[in-house]
Amino acid sequence: MMDPAAAGDAAPVIEGAAAVPDGAGRVAVLGAPAAVTGFGLAGALVLPAEDDAAVRAAWAALPADVEVVVLTAPAARALGEARLARPLPLTVVMP
């Protein structure tokens, strides 16, 4: 395979990759351990929670720098409207 630089082509640039400022918010993933553990490999803050009480406790203890939380469907149900009560963190529910 030919090296693109050797052929005179510039290496591809990923737009915005360098634009992420220091101190940017983190992503957390909250829910059943089997559903959330793998997200740690991508750098997410993993918050495994076995039951509704653990989900609510993890939500209440979210670090201030978490700006997005990915929730399992049961975790979203456990939080109810509380997940929408403040502007941050943003939440998304896994399908």
N, C-alpha and C positions, 0 to 999 in steps of 0.2 A: 504494500500500500504506500502510495506516495505521500510524503509530508507536504501539507498545503503551503507551508511557509517556503519550502524549497521550490514550489511551483509559482511563487510570487503572489499567492493568495494570502490575504490576511486571515488570521484566526477569527472565528466568529466571536462577536461581542454580545454578552447577555445584558440587555438593557435593564437598568435599575439595580443590577447586582451590587454595584459599588455605591449606590445611592442610599442604602439602608444605613441610617445614622447609628452611631454608638448609643446604647441605651434604648434601642427600639424595643417595643413590647414583645412579650413572649406569647407562645401558643400553649395552652394546656389542653389535655384530653382527660375527661372525667367519666367514669362508669365502671362496669364490670371488668375485673382484672384481665380476663381472657380477651376482651374486646379492645382494651386500651394499651396494654403493655408494649406492643410492637411500635407504637408511635414514638417511644423513647429513642429508637434508632434514628429517627428523623430530627431529633433535637427538641421534641415537645416535652413539656413538663407533664409527666404521667401521674394522674391521681386516681388510683384504683379504689373503688368503693363497692363493697359487697351488698349493701342494703340502702334503703332510703335515708336512714339517719346518717350513714357515712357519707352519702352524696351531699346532704345538706351541710354537714360539718366541713367537708372539703371545700364547698362553695363559699362558706363563711370565712374560711381561712386562706382564700386565694391571695397570693402575693400581689402587691400593688402594680407590679410591672406586667401582669398578664392582661393582654388586650383582647384575646380571642380564646374562647373555650369551645372545644368540640365535645359534644355530649352524646352518649348512647341514648336511645329512645327511653329506656327505663329511667335513666338519670334525669332526662328532661322532664319526664312526668313527675319525678320526685321533687323537682324544684318548682314546678308549676309556674305561676306568674312571677315568682321571685327572680327568675332569670331575665326578665324584661323590665325590671323595676329601676334599673340604672342604665346610663348610656354605655358604660364599659363595665365589664368586658362584653364584646359582641359574642353571641352564641350561635352555633350551628348544630343541628341534630343529625347524627349518622343515619343513613337510610337503613 
